[in-house]
Amino acid sequence: MPSSQSTQGGKTFGLLKEQQRQKLEEINKEYLEDQKYSDEDDLAEKLEGFKNKYAEFDLNDQGEIDLMGLKRMMEKLGVPKTHLELKKMIVEVTGGSSNTINYRDFVKMMLGKRSAVLKLVLIFEDKANGSPCKPEGPPPKRDIASLP
């Protein structure tokens, strides 16, 4: 008799993503209730942004960013890093306590005063992509040559 594990991978994956999102929501709530961050401007908005950014990474089964997930994200952002650089980035975020970045570490990094490499890359990427200083009007015409 086939086990219930044989349901389609996509469905299971979707469920996993959903569970991960719920977990991130719960962690966001903790931050919103934390006195330490009560004077942080637009905290709810920032946390929502962090959650979405974190969910863009390829997370492992525990819902954490591992070396390969970080590597793929950096490549996607156009800043490929060596294994050593990636390891340093993870240590910078986790303080060396783990070789994966969990969401709490991620939020601490993003809200923290220290400028971790990962934080700088993400902030830069946000400014480059999601910034309101994009020129208004229709996007420039793209010719075939400029397509990736």
Backbone bond lengths (Angstrom), bond angles and torsions (degrees), N, CA, C in turn:
res aa  C-N    CA-C-N  psi(-1)  N-CA   C-N-CA  omega(-1)  CA-C   N-CA-C  phi
1 M - - - 1.466 - - 1.527 109.65 -
2 P 1.330 118.47 127.03 1.473 118.70 -177.45 1.529 110.63 -68.32
3 S 1.316 114.60 144.06 1.467 118.33 -179.49 1.520 110.07 -76.52
4 S 1.313 116.16 163.55 1.464 119.78 -179.61 1.535 110.73 -70.48
5 Q 1.329 115.91 -8.99 1.459 120.34 178.44 1.524 111.79 -68.79
6 S 1.346 116.55 -17.55 1.455 118.56 -174.01 1.529 113.38 -81.50
7 T 1.337 117.55 11.52 1.469 118.13 174.21 1.516 107.85 -62.25
8 Q 1.288 115.67 157.94 1.457 119.58 -176.43 1.524 112.18 -53.64
9 G 1.329 114.57 137.38 1.456 120.82 -179.17 1.510 112.00 -56.02
10 G 1.328 116.68 -38.99 1.458 120.87 -177.28 1.514 111.74 -61.45
11 K 1.317 115.50 -41.14 1.459 120.76 -179.12 1.530 109.69 -65.95
12 T 1.317 115.22 -46.60 1.455 120.30 178.46 1.515 110.13 -61.31
13 F 1.330 115.48 -41.98 1.461 120.55 -179.90 1.521 109.89 -62.51
14 G 1.330 116.46 -43.94 1.461 121.08 178.71 1.518 110.74 -59.70
15 L 1.323 115.33 -41.28 1.453 120.95 179.27 1.525 110.35 -64.85
16 L 1.327 115.56 -43.02 1.455 120.79 179.26 1.528 109.60 -60.55
17 K 1.326 116.09 -46.27 1.465 120.92 178.91 1.521 110.06 -58.53
18 E 1.322 115.99 -42.34 1.463 121.11 -178.47 1.533 109.64 -63.94
19 Q 1.332 116.12 -44.67 1.470 120.19 178.80 1.524 109.86 -62.31
20 Q 1.339 115.42 -41.35 1.459 119.16 179.55 1.524 110.39 -61.97
21 R 1.330 116.50 -43.82 1.466 120.17 179.52 1.526 111.19 -60.22
22 Q 1.345 115.37 -42.28 1.468 119.16 180.00 1.523 109.97 -62.61
23 K 1.322 115.51 -40.26 1.458 120.02 179.40 1.534 110.03 -63.23
24 L 1.328 115.92 -41.46 1.461 120.12 179.39 1.531 110.07 -64.49
25 E 1.337 116.04 -40.00 1.465 120.92 176.97 1.536 110.57 -57.65
26 E 1.341 115.01 -44.99 1.466 119.75 -178.59 1.523 110.48 -62.38
27 I 1.337 115.77 -42.18 1.460 119.51 179.61 1.530 109.52 -65.57
28 N 1.334 116.89 -39.63 1.467 119.99 176.65 1.524 111.16 -57.92
29 K 1.345 115.96 -41.88 1.465 120.07 178.89 1.528 110.55 -59.40
30 E 1.344 116.06 -41.68 1.469 119.70 178.65 1.518 110.11 -57.61
31 Y 1.324 116.27 -43.96 1.468 119.84 -179.49 1.519 111.15 -65.49
32 L 1.324 116.51 -38.98 1.463 120.36 -179.91 1.530 110.93 -64.46
33 E 1.338 116.06 -31.02 1.466 119.52 -178.76 1.522 112.15 -90.37
34 D 1.323 116.80 -7.32 1.465 121.10 -175.85 1.524 110.50 -78.81
35 Q 1.334 116.07 121.82 1.469 121.42 -178.83 1.522 111.52 -57.87
36 K 1.330 115.26 -33.22 1.453 120.51 -176.28 1.530 111.78 -57.90
37 Y 1.330 115.66 -28.76 1.474 119.70 -176.31 1.530 112.25 -107.96
38 S 1.352 116.19 10.97 1.462 118.67 -173.23 1.530 112.54 -65.51
39 D 1.339 117.40 -22.82 1.469 117.74 179.97 1.523 112.71 -96.11
40 E 1.320 115.99 9.34 1.467 120.96 178.44 1.533 108.66 -76.48
41 D 1.324 116.94 124.53 1.467 120.03 179.90 1.520 111.26 -67.32
42 D 1.329 116.30 141.82 1.467 122.15 174.69 1.525 112.59 49.59
43 L 1.320 116.91 40.56 1.465 120.13 -175.10 1.526 111.72 -58.21
44 A 1.330 116.91 -45.95 1.468 120.15 -177.19 1.528 110.24 -59.47
45 E 1.323 115.39 -43.80 1.461 120.86 179.20 1.527 111.06 -62.83
46 K 1.316 115.17 -45.68 1.466 120.20 -179.83 1.525 110.31 -60.86
47 L 1.333 115.96 -46.25 1.468 119.67 -178.57 1.520 111.04 -62.18
48 E 1.309 116.90 -38.90 1.464 121.04 177.65 1.529 109.11 -60.86
49 G 1.308 115.72 -43.37 1.462 121.09 177.86 1.519 112.07 -63.35
50 F 1.351 115.81 -43.03 1.472 120.26 179.59 1.521 109.80 -62.41
51 K 1.345 115.18 -42.21 1.464 120.08 -178.15 1.529 109.50 -60.06
52 N 1.326 116.37 -46.69 1.458 120.46 -179.18 1.521 111.41 -65.23
53 K 1.325 115.60 -39.59 1.465 120.49 179.81 1.531 109.44 -65.20
54 Y 1.335 115.78 -45.59 1.464 121.09 -178.78 1.528 110.23 -61.29
55 A 1.333 115.77 -39.68 1.465 120.55 -177.74 1.532 111.94 -70.10
56 E 1.336 117.31 -15.34 1.470 120.31 177.23 1.526 111.37 -72.47
57 F 1.324 115.82 -24.92 1.464 119.58 179.36 1.518 109.32 -69.54
58 D 1.319 116.38 155.26 1.459 119.76 170.11 1.516 105.79 -79.20
59 L 1.325 116.84 107.48 1.458 120.35 -177.10 1.518 109.54 -89.95
60 N 1.324 116.52 149.07 1.465 119.11 176.02 1.530 109.45 -78.76
61 D 1.319 117.31 -175.59 1.471 120.43 -175.73 1.522 113.23 -60.95
62 Q 1.325 116.27 -27.16 1.464 119.78 178.84 1.529 111.11 -83.48
63 G 1.323 116.51 0.20 1.458 119.09 -179.41 1.518 111.99 77.28
64 E 1.317 116.49 28.08 1.459 120.22 -179.40 1.523 109.99 -117.97
65 I 1.317 115.70 160.23 1.461 120.66 178.39 1.521 107.21 -89.23
66 D 1.332 116.18 116.78 1.460 118.58 176.67 1.530 109.00 -100.65
67 L 1.305 115.35 -177.72 1.459 120.69 -175.57 1.530 111.41 -55.61
68 M 1.338 116.90 -44.87 1.462 119.52 -177.51 1.527 111.46 -69.50
69 G 1.320 116.47 -37.05 1.467 120.20 177.49 1.520 110.86 -63.03
70 L 1.321 115.32 -41.45 1.464 121.12 178.82 1.528 109.75 -66.37
71 K 1.323 114.78 -43.01 1.472 120.36 179.95 1.530 110.40 -58.74
72 R 1.346 115.77 -47.50 1.470 119.49 -178.75 1.526 111.13 -63.99
73 M 1.343 116.42 -39.66 1.461 119.58 -179.81 1.528 110.51 -64.72
74 M 1.315 116.82 -43.68 1.467 119.99 -179.62 1.527 110.33 -63.25
75 E 1.340 116.18 -38.84 1.468 119.69 177.92 1.526 110.41 -65.75
76 K 1.340 115.18 -41.15 1.460 120.47 179.22 1.536 110.24 -61.38
77 L 1.334 115.88 -35.67 1.465 120.45 -178.93 1.531 111.56 -82.90
78 G 1.336 115.55 -2.12 1.459 118.78 178.53 1.514 114.04 80.27
79 V 1.335 117.36 19.34 1.468 120.53 175.54 1.524 109.78 -127.90
80 P 1.338 116.22 67.10 1.471 118.32 -178.15 1.521 110.81 -58.91
81 K 1.322 115.86 143.01 1.467 121.86 -178.31 1.526 109.17 -123.76
82 T 1.328 115.64 154.55 1.465 119.91 174.34 1.524 108.67 -75.94
83 H 1.334 115.99 166.05 1.467 120.74 177.96 1.518 110.70 -56.84
84 L 1.317 116.02 -41.84 1.457 120.77 -178.37 1.530 110.72 -64.27
85 E 1.327 116.12 -43.74 1.465 120.11 178.62 1.524 110.81 -62.76
86 L 1.349 115.53 -41.13 1.463 119.83 179.69 1.524 110.49 -63.34
87 K 1.343 115.70 -43.57 1.466 119.78 178.94 1.528 109.98 -60.27
88 K 1.338 115.90 -43.15 1.470 120.36 178.86 1.524 110.46 -61.75
89 M 1.329 116.35 -40.35 1.466 120.25 179.63 1.522 110.65 -61.68
90 I 1.336 115.88 -42.11 1.467 120.14 -179.63 1.530 109.99 -66.34
91 V 1.341 116.41 -44.53 1.470 120.29 179.00 1.530 110.12 -60.49
92 E 1.338 115.56 -39.35 1.451 120.92 -179.51 1.531 111.28 -60.78
93 V 1.331 115.93 -36.89 1.461 120.51 -178.27 1.529 111.59 -81.33
94 T 1.342 116.05 -40.10 1.471 119.39 -173.13 1.522 112.62 -94.38
95 G 1.329 116.37 -9.40 1.458 119.19 -174.65 1.521 111.49 71.19
96 G 1.341 116.26 17.80 1.452 120.37 177.33 1.519 114.02 84.27
97 S 1.333 115.89 4.78 1.469 119.12 -176.58 1.525 111.62 -79.20
98 S 1.323 117.04 -14.64 1.461 119.83 -174.68 1.522 109.16 -156.22
99 N 1.335 116.25 156.02 1.463 117.54 175.59 1.522 111.27 -101.41
100 T 1.329 115.81 14.79 1.462 121.06 169.71 1.531 107.73 -129.80
101 I 1.315 115.99 154.97 1.468 120.38 178.47 1.518 107.69 -101.29
102 N 1.318 117.08 117.93 1.459 118.33 176.08 1.528 108.75 -91.51
103 Y 1.321 115.50 172.04 1.464 119.07 -173.36 1.531 112.11 -64.52
104 R 1.335 116.83 -37.08 1.473 118.76 178.76 1.530 110.73 -60.56
105 D 1.350 115.31 -44.55 1.466 119.56 177.70 1.524 110.01 -59.99
106 F 1.324 114.70 -41.30 1.458 121.10 -177.66 1.529 110.49 -61.91
107 V 1.343 115.87 -47.80 1.469 120.11 -179.29 1.525 110.45 -65.44
108 K 1.345 116.01 -43.03 1.476 119.46 178.60 1.519 110.22 -57.78
109 M 1.327 114.82 -41.76 1.460 119.84 179.58 1.530 109.87 -63.06
110 M 1.326 116.60 -47.27 1.461 120.33 -175.55 1.536 111.69 -68.05
111 L 1.336 117.47 -33.32 1.465 120.43 -179.82 1.525 111.79 -89.08
112 G 1.331 115.38 -16.71 1.461 119.33 -173.61 1.520 113.31 -71.46
113 K 1.305 114.96 168.48 1.465 120.64 -179.19 1.522 110.64 -83.63
114 R 1.339 117.02 -25.46 1.464 119.45 -176.47 1.515 110.75 -73.04
115 S 1.311 115.74 145.61 1.463 119.47 -179.33 1.512 110.62 -98.77
116 A 1.321 115.85 85.75 1.457 119.84 176.11 1.524 108.40 -70.26
117 V 1.327 116.46 149.66 1.462 121.17 -179.43 1.534 110.00 -55.57
118 L 1.320 116.83 -45.78 1.461 120.96 -178.41 1.526 110.32 -58.81
119 K 1.334 116.29 -43.86 1.463 120.50 179.83 1.525 110.17 -60.60
120 L 1.321 116.15 -45.46 1.463 120.12 -179.35 1.524 111.16 -61.80
121 V 1.332 116.13 -42.24 1.473 120.44 179.22 1.532 109.76 -61.54
122 L 1.333 116.60 -46.03 1.462 120.52 -177.18 1.522 111.45 -67.48
123 I 1.325 116.69 -40.34 1.463 120.23 179.15 1.527 109.27 -65.08
124 F 1.322 115.20 -43.30 1.456 119.74 179.47 1.525 110.26 -61.92
125 E 1.334 115.13 -42.87 1.460 120.38 -178.39 1.529 109.96 -64.38
126 D 1.342 116.69 -40.06 1.461 120.26 177.51 1.519 110.63 -62.09
127 K 1.322 115.74 -44.04 1.461 119.51 179.87 1.522 110.06 -63.17
128 A 1.336 115.71 -39.38 1.464 119.83 -178.26 1.523 111.38 -70.51
129 N 1.333 117.09 -34.23 1.466 119.84 -174.21 1.513 113.86 -102.10
130 G 1.315 115.72 -59.71 1.459 118.94 -168.97 1.510 112.90 -92.10
131 S 1.313 117.50 20.20 1.455 117.70 -172.95 1.518 111.49 -81.36
132 P 1.326 115.32 144.70 1.459 118.99 178.74 1.536 111.74 -71.75
133 C 1.334 117.74 -6.98 1.459 118.18 -178.14 1.527 111.82 -87.59
134 K 1.328 115.78 22.79 1.464 119.19 174.10 1.522 108.00 -71.22
135 P 1.318 116.95 145.54 1.467 117.85 177.67 1.519 110.18 -62.77
136 E 1.317 115.56 139.49 1.468 120.36 179.12 1.521 109.02 -77.42
137 G 1.317 115.27 165.82 1.453 118.33 175.79 1.509 111.26 98.36
138 P 1.321 116.80 -178.70 1.468 119.81 -177.36 1.514 110.81 -66.21
139 P 1.337 116.91 149.56 1.462 119.11 178.98 1.522 109.55 -64.62
140 P 1.323 117.33 151.83 1.456 119.47 179.56 1.525 109.88 -61.75
141 K 1.317 115.50 147.35 1.464 119.83 178.21 1.522 108.79 -63.03
142 R 1.339 116.13 136.74 1.466 119.39 179.03 1.514 108.15 -108.49
143 D 1.314 115.24 133.53 1.448 116.34 174.90 1.514 108.22 -95.97
144 I 1.308 116.05 165.37 1.462 122.04 -176.16 1.527 111.11 -53.59
145 A 1.337 116.52 -37.68 1.463 120.84 -175.31 1.529 112.25 -62.37
146 S 1.333 116.72 -28.12 1.469 118.15 -175.27 1.526 112.36 -87.35
147 L 1.321 117.25 -4.81 1.468 119.30 -179.98 1.525 110.31 -72.85
148 P 1.341 116.48 146.87 1.468 119.10 -178.65 1.521 111.65 -67.44
